[in-house]
Amino acid sequence: MLILLDIDGVMVPASNWKRPEFESDGFPKFSRKATNSLQKIISETGAGILLTTSHKSNYYVNEWREIFSNRGVKNAKIRKLNKNSNYLNRREEVMRWLEKSNEKEFVIIDDDKTLNSLPPSIKSRLVQPSATVGLNEELANSAIRILKSSKELAT
């Protein structure tokens, strides 16, 4: 099971009036609500994280684990998409990964509007936070339902 996870607008809600706060590691703070919601998804499903964020190539996987751990996301199994050398939009990146992987149990948590044009069978696995609100408990519950139903379909 995988959570295809964006950061900006999901874990770090956008604000037009102020710059995000940064932790001592130089990466923005995650909202407490988003952290608790992501931890709930991981705890209830055992899902790992596949980073789709544009920041994915800025850090090695072990650094990402530390970033998430320092922000309160514990026991996260983290991977990341390959560097986006072809400058694909998020929809194209996700579709390319899905075509190459054999993953059937996943949810996409991302505020990127290009994902609205995903094929219906994949879009049904999209949880799309408002960029100014980010991930919250209601959306986490939706992600959990998607992951649990995809597991039932895969077995």
KOLLUMKOL-208503 format. One record per residue (C-alpha): residue number from 1; residue in one letter; x, y, z. Coordinates in Angstrom, 2 decimals. Example, Ala and Ser with C-alpha at 12.3 -4.5 7.8 and 13.67 -1.06 7.14 Angstrom:
BEGIN
+-----+------+---------+---------+---------+
: seq : type :      c1 :      c2 :      c3 :
+-----+------+---------+---------+---------+
:   1 :    a :   12.30 :   -4.50 :    7.80 :
:   2 :    s :   13.67 :   -1.06 :    7.14 :
+-----+------+---------+---------+---------+
END
This chain:
BEGIN
+-----+------+---------+---------+---------+
: seq : type :      c1 :      c2 :      c3 :
+-----+------+---------+---------+---------+
:   1 :    m :    0.00 :    0.00 :    0.00 :
:   2 :    l :    1.27 :    3.40 :   -0.95 :
:   3 :    i :    0.43 :    7.04 :   -0.39 :
:   4 :    l :    1.56 :    9.09 :   -3.39 :
:   5 :    l :    2.24 :   12.25 :   -1.42 :
:   6 :    d :    2.77 :   15.87 :   -2.35 :
:   7 :    i :    4.17 :   18.31 :    0.24 :
:   8 :    d :    3.29 :   21.90 :   -0.74 :
:   9 :    g :   -0.43 :   22.47 :   -0.24 :
:  10 :    v :   -0.80 :   19.12 :    1.53 :
:  11 :    m :    1.66 :   18.95 :    4.43 :
:  12 :    v :    2.58 :   22.64 :    4.18 :
:  13 :    p :   -0.59 :   24.65 :    3.47 :
:  14 :    a :   -0.06 :   27.71 :    1.28 :
:  15 :    s :   -0.55 :   31.19 :    2.64 :
:  16 :    n :   -0.71 :   34.27 :    0.46 :
:  17 :    w :    0.20 :   36.61 :    3.26 :
:  18 :    k :    3.20 :   34.96 :    4.88 :
:  19 :    r :    6.17 :   32.79 :    4.13 :
:  20 :    p :    6.12 :   29.29 :    5.68 :
:  21 :    e :    8.02 :   28.67 :    8.89 :
:  22 :    f :   11.13 :   26.54 :    8.55 :
:  23 :    e :   12.59 :   23.91 :   10.87 :
:  24 :    s :   16.28 :   23.80 :   11.77 :
:  25 :    d :   16.90 :   21.37 :    8.89 :
:  26 :    g :   15.96 :   24.11 :    6.42 :
:  27 :    f :   12.69 :   22.52 :    5.25 :
:  28 :    p :    9.27 :   24.06 :    5.97 :
:  29 :    k :    7.27 :   22.98 :    9.02 :
:  30 :    f :    4.36 :   20.64 :    8.38 :
:  31 :    s :    1.01 :   21.73 :    9.76 :
:  32 :    r :    0.11 :   19.85 :   12.93 :
:  33 :    k :   -3.25 :   18.88 :   11.43 :
:  34 :    a :   -1.57 :   17.44 :    8.33 :
:  35 :    t :    1.02 :   15.56 :   10.39 :
:  36 :    n :   -1.63 :   14.00 :   12.62 :
:  37 :    s :   -3.75 :   13.10 :    9.59 :
:  38 :    l :   -0.85 :   11.47 :    7.72 :
:  39 :    q :    0.16 :    9.55 :   10.84 :
:  40 :    k :   -3.43 :    8.30 :   11.17 :
:  41 :    i :   -3.37 :    6.98 :    7.57 :
:  42 :    i :   -0.05 :    5.22 :    8.14 :
:  43 :    s :   -1.10 :    3.78 :   11.50 :
:  44 :    e :   -4.43 :    2.46 :   10.24 :
:  45 :    t :   -3.24 :    1.04 :    6.92 :
:  46 :    g :    0.50 :    0.40 :    7.18 :
:  47 :    a :    0.93 :    2.32 :    3.92 :
:  48 :    g :    4.29 :    3.57 :    2.82 :
:  49 :    i :    4.94 :    6.95 :    1.21 :
:  50 :    l :    5.97 :    7.61 :   -2.36 :
:  51 :    l :    6.96 :   11.26 :   -2.61 :
:  52 :    t :    5.64 :   12.98 :   -5.72 :
:  53 :    t :    6.48 :   16.49 :   -4.54 :
:  54 :    s :    8.62 :   18.78 :   -6.64 :
:  55 :    h :   11.04 :   18.76 :   -3.67 :
:  56 :    k :   11.62 :   14.99 :   -4.02 :
:  57 :    s :   15.04 :   15.26 :   -5.66 :
:  58 :    n :   16.37 :   17.83 :   -3.17 :
:  59 :    y :   16.99 :   15.16 :   -0.51 :
:  60 :    y :   18.06 :   11.54 :   -0.29 :
:  61 :    v :   15.50 :    9.05 :    1.06 :
:  62 :    n :   17.27 :    8.83 :    4.44 :
:  63 :    e :   17.08 :   12.64 :    4.71 :
:  64 :    w :   13.37 :   12.53 :    3.88 :
:  65 :    r :   12.85 :    9.96 :    6.65 :
:  66 :    e :   14.53 :   12.34 :    9.07 :
:  67 :    i :   12.49 :   15.32 :    7.85 :
:  68 :    f :    9.25 :   13.39 :    8.38 :
:  69 :    s :   10.37 :   11.97 :   11.73 :
:  70 :    n :   11.42 :   15.42 :   13.00 :
:  71 :    r :    7.93 :   16.67 :   12.18 :
:  72 :    g :    6.17 :   13.87 :   14.05 :
:  73 :    v :    5.53 :   11.31 :   11.30 :
:  74 :    k :    6.91 :    8.11 :   12.79 :
:  75 :    n :    7.76 :    4.77 :   11.17 :
:  76 :    a :    7.25 :    6.11 :    7.67 :
:  77 :    k :    8.48 :    3.87 :    4.86 :
:  78 :    i :    9.53 :    6.48 :    2.32 :
:  79 :    r :   10.41 :    6.24 :   -1.35 :
:  80 :    k :   10.35 :    8.89 :   -4.02 :
:  81 :    l :    9.64 :    9.23 :   -7.70 :
:  82 :    n :   12.70 :    9.61 :   -9.90 :
:  83 :    k :   13.90 :   13.09 :  -10.73 :
:  84 :    n :   11.56 :   14.78 :  -13.20 :
:  85 :    s :   14.20 :   15.32 :  -15.89 :
:  86 :    n :   11.61 :   15.55 :  -18.67 :
:  87 :    y :    9.66 :   18.33 :  -16.91 :
:  88 :    l :    6.43 :   16.36 :  -16.90 :
:  89 :    n :    3.43 :   17.77 :  -15.07 :
:  90 :    r :    2.25 :   15.88 :  -11.99 :
:  91 :    r :   -0.42 :   13.97 :  -13.89 :
:  92 :    e :    2.13 :   12.79 :  -16.44 :
:  93 :    e :    4.61 :   11.84 :  -13.73 :
:  94 :    v :    2.03 :    9.81 :  -11.82 :
:  95 :    m :    0.74 :    8.11 :  -14.96 :
:  96 :    r :    4.26 :    7.17 :  -16.05 :
:  97 :    w :    5.01 :    5.70 :  -12.62 :
:  98 :    l :    1.72 :    3.76 :  -12.55 :
:  99 :    e :    2.39 :    2.33 :  -16.01 :
: 100 :    k :    5.83 :    1.09 :  -14.90 :
: 101 :    s :    4.86 :   -0.13 :  -11.44 :
: 102 :    n :    2.55 :   -2.96 :  -10.59 :
: 103 :    e :    1.07 :   -1.09 :   -7.61 :
: 104 :    k :   -2.65 :   -1.69 :   -7.17 :
: 105 :    e :   -3.11 :   -0.47 :   -3.60 :
: 106 :    f :   -2.53 :    3.27 :   -3.55 :
: 107 :    v :   -4.04 :    6.65 :   -2.84 :
: 108 :    i :   -2.87 :    9.97 :   -4.27 :
: 109 :    i :   -2.86 :   12.93 :   -1.87 :
: 110 :    d :   -2.08 :   16.03 :   -3.88 :
: 111 :    d :   -3.54 :   19.49 :   -4.52 :
: 112 :    d :   -2.21 :   19.66 :   -8.11 :
: 113 :    k :   -5.09 :   20.47 :  -10.47 :
: 114 :    t :   -3.52 :   18.56 :  -13.41 :
: 115 :    l :   -4.60 :   15.42 :  -11.55 :
: 116 :    n :   -8.24 :   16.24 :  -12.27 :
: 117 :    s :   -7.70 :   14.87 :  -15.78 :
: 118 :    l :   -6.54 :   11.44 :  -14.58 :
: 119 :    p :   -8.46 :    8.48 :  -16.00 :
: 120 :    p :  -11.57 :    7.85 :  -13.85 :
: 121 :    s :  -10.24 :    4.60 :  -12.35 :
: 122 :    i :   -7.17 :    6.43 :  -11.04 :
: 123 :    k :   -8.89 :    9.72 :  -10.21 :
: 124 :    s :  -11.19 :    7.74 :   -7.90 :
: 125 :    r :   -8.06 :    7.24 :   -5.74 :
: 126 :    l :   -7.29 :   10.97 :   -5.55 :
: 127 :    v :   -7.70 :   12.89 :   -2.30 :
: 128 :    q :   -7.28 :   16.55 :   -3.18 :
: 129 :    p :   -6.84 :   19.00 :   -0.31 :
: 130 :    s :   -7.35 :   22.70 :   -0.71 :
: 131 :    a :   -3.83 :   24.17 :   -0.94 :
: 132 :    t :   -4.63 :   26.71 :    1.78 :
: 133 :    v :   -5.98 :   24.06 :    4.19 :
: 134 :    g :   -3.84 :   20.99 :    3.51 :
: 135 :    l :   -4.43 :   17.45 :    4.69 :
: 136 :    n :   -6.99 :   17.12 :    7.48 :
: 137 :    e :   -8.80 :   14.36 :    9.35 :
: 138 :    e :  -11.76 :   14.22 :    6.95 :
: 139 :    l :   -9.43 :   13.76 :    3.97 :
: 140 :    a :   -7.36 :   11.23 :    5.94 :
: 141 :    n :  -10.52 :    9.19 :    6.50 :
: 142 :    s :  -11.20 :    9.29 :    2.75 :
: 143 :    a :   -7.63 :    8.12 :    2.04 :
: 144 :    i :   -8.02 :    5.27 :    4.54 :
: 145 :    r :  -11.27 :    4.16 :    2.86 :
: 146 :    i :   -9.58 :    4.20 :   -0.56 :
: 147 :    l :   -6.60 :    2.18 :    0.69 :
: 148 :    k :   -8.75 :   -0.35 :    2.51 :
: 149 :    s :  -11.07 :   -0.82 :   -0.47 :
: 150 :    s :   -8.10 :   -1.19 :   -2.86 :
: 151 :    k :   -6.69 :   -3.89 :   -0.59 :
: 152 :    e :  -10.01 :   -5.77 :   -0.70 :
: 153 :    l :  -10.08 :   -5.53 :   -4.49 :
: 154 :    a :   -6.48 :   -6.77 :   -4.77 :
: 155 :    t :   -7.12 :   -9.90 :   -2.65 :
+-----+------+---------+---------+---------+
END
